């Protein structure tokens, strides 16, 4: 149910809700229903500076970096339970702000809680190394220390889930953080501030500033007291974050775009592959960096397979995201809606065959697009190479394994891919040659907190989630301990003070 009055949000700085320094606010209309569903404090550079000061103080003088791992674990576990308790509220906020189906939003809250629970387990498992082979007078220690203040910028498509692929892992090692959520979907991230305070997180450890990329994201990325930036979003903006970070040479971790292939061999379980293909392009309205937007199908089965896809996709319900039966909701913004429709027009003009969809839908007051299939797509077409971020599937044909791998790698991106075949050798050899951070075999778009996530090429740098994620938020320090009497190199003839 849409609330009678919009949800109200302030900034979260130094452990409390505060208005923006300017007193400015902005609001968000539901992309599905066209009514205002949230009002937020609008931060500017002054507010970013205040948030960074709080995080800097909490890191340099606060207890969190020195809190034992066992105690940090307890805070993260309490946060896990509070997220689960607030599942309905958080899911409703995400649905109203993003346009995604309520059933999916609930699942995402469950996945979010699982990430916090897993990150909690890592709090007691952060360690370095020792070297006892340097001679009898020397012992070497290598320790991992928290990198410091981490700035985080998160997108609008999975707001609570994606901040949770970063934040609990940074907290696990003792970092402090300043977060800038997307101005389209700030609600659940701002709610997270209170959840963490209730879980026992000290003030200043997590700070959240809502507002626009310019000036909030730009100031955070360039701030001299921020030691690291973690960004998820478009490749174009990711490159801007790298440039802004040059001032103090801060570390940058990026999770960016994708144009992800699913390769379907003729010997695959075609029913399972077709279901995965529909899921891969319809999930979250295709507004997903992992969206399976390129279907690379072996030529002998391509017509049969495309026909099956059409049958399945016609049965997928598009409609009010608050309806429990809805599978595809609204596109998150008018800008994104126009971008998707532009790619559909471009696909038509390029000569691809529009097999299904291609139209907007007059549902409610929002931006809805039919799930769309283009067949007879060739590798040089824009719809085959560029990220559309919508429910638009491009089908390309291949003859040989070599050709399939060439098509799969023929893009600037390298986030994820899948291979569908009953042949073990084909599955493994193709998986090893595809340039992507994740390759699924006979499945698609499954994830676990234990497994790292990130991309090759322009899909990003660094990894999130899994035990390697905590390494992203640490610095290695070498400590050398000399044992026994130290001799001088200066001059053995000179008398040395005792």
N, C-alpha and C positions, 0 to 999 in steps of 0.2 A: 504494500500500500504506500502511495506517495504521501509523505508527511504534510500536514496542513500548513506548516511553516518550515522554511528552509533550515537545515542544520547550520549551526553557528560555530565558527572556529577562530581561535587566536593563534599567534605564533607560540612556539614552545622554546623558551630560552632559559637556561640555568635552572631547570627543574620546575618551571611554572609557566602558566599561560599568560602572555602579555600581548597588548595591542601593538601594532606597528608604530614606529616612532612618529610617522607622519599622520597616523590615524586613518590612513586610506584603507579601503576595502575593495574587494571585487567579488563577483558571484559566478556561479556555474549553473547553466540550464541543462536539464536532462536532455541528452541527444535523442532520446526516445519520445519524451512527452512534451518537450518544449517549455517546461516550467522551471523556475529557479529552485534548485534543490540544495544549494550550499552557498554560504557567505563567509569569506575568508579575509583575514588581515592581509594586506598587501605590503610585503616587505620591500625595502630598497637597500642600497649599499650600507646605510647606517645600521640597519637591523642585522645584515650579514656580519658586519664588524663586531656587533655586540655578541652574536652567536659564536663567532670564532674566538673572541676573548674568553667567553665562558668555557668553551672547549679547551682552549690553551691553558687556562688556569686549572681546570679539572685534570688535565694531563700532567702539567708541570708540578703542581702542588697538591693535587687531590689524591685520594686513596686508591682510585680504581686501577691504575697501572700496577700497583704493588699489592693489590688484593689477592690472596691465595686463589689458585685455580678452583679449588673446591668451593669457595664462597662465590666466585663469579658464576660457577655452574648453577648454584642454587637460585641466583637471580634470574638466569636465563630459563631455568625450569619453571619458576613461578610465572614468568612472562608467557611461557608456552601455555600454561593452564588458563591464564587470563584471556589470551587470544581465543582459546577454545570456548570459554564461557561467553565471550562477546561475539560469537560467530554470526548470529542473525543480524545484529546491528552492523557489523563490518561488511557482511555480504550485501545488505541493503544499500549501504553507502556506495559500495563499488558498482552495483547495478545502476543506481540512479545517476552516478557521475560518468560512467564509461559506456553504458548501453548494453553491457554483456548480460546474458541470461542469468537469472537468480540462482538456478541450480549449479551453474558453473562457478559463480561467485562463492557459493558455499564450499564447493570443492577446493577452491583456491585458498580459503581460510584454513581448511584442513591441511593442505600442503604447506602453507605458511607455518602452522604450528609444528609440523614435522621438521621443518628447517631449523626452527629455534631449539627444538629438542635435540636434534643431532649436533648443532653447534655447541650446545651445553656439554655434550660428551667430550668435546675437544678441549675444553678449558683445562683439563688435568693431563693433557697429552701433548703439550707444547714443549719441545725439548731441542737441545742442540747436539753437540758432539764433543768428545775428548780425544786427545792425541798423546799417548804415552810412549811414543817411539821416537822422540826428538832428542834423545840422549838423557843421561842420568841427571843433568842439571836443568832440564827444561820440561815443563808440562804445558800443553796447549789446550785451551777451552774455547769452544765456539758456542755462543749463546744466541738465542732468538729474543729480540726485544720488540715491543710494540713500536710501530713506525711513528706514532704521534697522533696529531689531529688529522682526521680523514674527512674530506668533503665528498658528499655523495649526491649525484643528480640522477633522478629516476624518471621513467616515462609514464605515459598514461594508459598503456594497454594492460599491464598487470601491476598496479601500483603497490599493493601490500606484499605481493609475492616477490617482486623484484627487489624491493628494499630489504626483504628478508633473505635474499641471496647474498647480501652484503653485510648488513648491520650486525647480526648476531655473531658472525665470524670475526668481524673487527673487534667487537666487545669481548669475545672469548680470549683474545690475546692481550687485552688491556688498553686498546685505543679509545680515544674520544672522538665524537663525530658531529658534523653539521650536515643536515640533509635538506636538499631542495627538491620537493616532489613536483611533478608536472602541475601547472596551473589548472589543467583540466580535471585532475583527479587527486586533489590534495587531502581529501577528508580522512581516509583510513590511516595515512601516514601521520597526520596531526593527532589522531586519536591514539596512535601508538605511543606518543610521548607520555600521556597519562598512564597508560598500561605499564610502561617501564618504570615510572615513578612508583606506582602501586606495587610493583614487583621488588622494589628495594634498590633500584639503580640510583646512585648519588646524583645530585643536581649538577648540571653542566656536562655530564658525560655524553648525553644525546641532546642535540638542539635541532629544531625543525623550523625552517623559514619558508613560508608560502609566497609565491609571487612569480614573476616572469623571468625568462632567460636573460633578458637585458632589463634591469641591471643585476638581478640576484645571482643567476647562474654564472654570469661573467665575472662578477666580483669574487664569488667563492672560488672559481677556478684559478684566478690570478692572485689570490690573497697570499701575502708572504708568510703568514703564520699557519697556513695549511700545508701539511707535510705530504699529503697524497690525495689524489682525486680518483674516485671510482664513478664511472659514468656508464649508463645504459641508455641507448637511443640511436638516432640515425648516424650513419657514418660521417655525413657532412658536419654535424654538430660535434661528433667525437674528435674530428680533426681540429675544430676550433678550440676544444678543451685542451688538446695537446699544445697548441700555440699559446694559449693563455697561461699554461703551466710553466712556460719557459722562464718566467721571471726569477723563480727560486729553484728551478730544476726539480720541481716536485715529481714524485712518482705518479704515473697515470695508469690505471687499469680500465679497460674499455670492453664493453659488450655491445656490439653494433648490429648492423643489418645482416640479412641473409637472403639468398635465392636458392632455396634448398631442394635438391633433386631426390625423387624416389625412382629408383631404377627397377623396372618390372621385367623380369625374364619370363620367357614362355613357359618354363617348367615350374613357375611359382604357384602357390595356392592363390588362385586369382580372386576367389571370393574374399579371402582375408585381405589381400592387397587392395581390392576395390574399396572395401570398408575403410581401410587406413587412409586411402587417398581422399575419400570424402571427408573423413575426420580431419585430416591434415590441412585441408583448405577451408573448412567451415568453422573449425574451432576458433572461438573468439572473433568471429567474423573475418578470419584471415589476418587480423591485426596482431600478428605474432612473428617475432624474429625467426622462429623455428618453423613457420608455416611451410608445408610441403607444396610449394607453388609451381614446381616443375616436375611433371610426370614424364619419365623417359621410358618408353614402352617398346619391347621388341616387336619388330614389324609384323610377324605372322599373326599376332594376337591384338594388334592395336585397335582395329575396328570393333572387334567383339568387346574389348575392354572398355573402350569409350562408350559404347552402348550401355554396358552395365553401369558405368559411372552415372550416366544420365538418369537411369532408373532409380538408383539409390538417392541421388541428389534431389530429385523431385519430391522425395518423401521426407526431406529434412524441413522442419517447420521454421519459418521466419516470422517473427511477430513481437508482441509486447514482451520485453525481457522480464517483467514481473510475473508472467504466466509460466507456471511450472513446466509446461510442455514445450516451451520455446527452446530451439537449439541455436538459432542465429538471431542476434539482436541488432541494435542500431550501430551504425558507424559513429565513431566517437566525436567527430567534428565535421563541420561543413567543409573545411579545408581538405580533410582526408577524403571525404565523400567525393569532392570535385576531382581530386587526384586519381582516385580509383576509376571514376567514370571516364576521365581523360585517357587512362591506359586502355580501357575497353574500346573506346573510339579508335585509338591508335592501333590496336590489334586488328580491328576490322579493316582499317586502311592499309595495313601491311599485308593483307591477304590471308590471314589466319581464318579458319572456318569456325564461326560461332556455333557451337554445338548446343549450348544451353544458356539461358539467362541473358545477361547483358543489359538489364533494365533496372531502374530504380523502382521502388515499391511504395505506394501511397498508404503507408501504415502510420497511424497515430499522427503526431506532429514532428516526427523525426526523420532521420536519414537512413533509409534501408535500401540495400542492394541485393538483387537476386544472386544466389551462387551461380557462378559463370564458368563455362568450360570452353576453351579454344582448342580445336584440333588442327592438324596440319601446320603446326608451329615449327619454324626453322630457327636454328641457334642464333642467327644474327638479329632477330626481331627484338625490339625493346621489351616486349612482354615475356621473352625468354631469358633476358639478361638482367633486367632491373627489378628492384624490390617494389612491389605494388602495395603491399600491406593491406590487402583486402581479399574478399572471397573470389579470386580470379585464378583459375587453374590453366596452365599451358601444357599441352600434350605434344611431345616430340617423339619421333620414331627412331629406332636404331636397328642395326643388323648384327653387329659383333660386339663382344665385350670391350674391345679396344675403342670402338666408336662410342659406346655408352659412357665409358670413363672420360673420354675426351669431352663429350657434351657436358657431363657432370662438372668437370673442372673448368669449363669455359665461361667463367664469370669472375668478377673481382671479389666475390664473397667466398667464404669457406666455413660456415657455421655448423651445419649439420647435413646429413644425407641418410638415405636408407637403401638397402639392397634386398630385393625379393627374389628368392630362388631356392630350389630344393637341392642344389648342388653345393656341397661343402667347399670345394676348391674355388668355385666361382665366387661364393659369398666372401671367403676370406681374402682372396687375392684382390677382389674389387674394393673391399673395405680398406685394405692397406694402401691402395693407390689413389683413393679419393682424398682430395685435400680439404678435409673438414675436421672440426674439433670433436664432433660426435657422429658416429655411423651406427645406425640401427640395422639389424639383420632380421628380416621377417617380422618386423614390428615398426612402429613409428610413434614419435612424440611421447615416449615414456621417460620418466626421470626419477632419480632417487637422490636423497641428500648425500649419499656416500660417493657419488660419481661426479667428477669435475665437469664444468660446463664453460665453454668459450670457443673462440673461433680462430681460423687461419686467415691470412690475407686481410682484406678490409672488413672482416667481421669482428676484428678486435685484437686485444692483446691482454695476456694474463688469463687467469681462470677463477671462476666462482664455484662455490659449493664443493663438498668433499673435503677430505683432510688437507689437500693442497691449498684450499682457499685461505686458511689461516696464514700460510706463508706469504701471501700477497700483502698482508697487513703487518709484516715484521721486517726488521733489519737484522742482518747477521753481524755479530760483533766477535772479533777474535781477542782473547785474553791470553797473554803468555806469562807464565810464572817461572821465574828463575829460582832454582833451589841451591842452597849452599853458598859458599863464598864466591863473590863476583870479581874476576880479574879485570884489570884495566888495559885497554889497547893503547892509551895515550903515550906512555913511555915507561917501560919497566924500570928505568934508572931513577925515576922520580919517586919520591916517598909519597905513599898514598895514605890519606887520613884513615884512621881506624873506623 
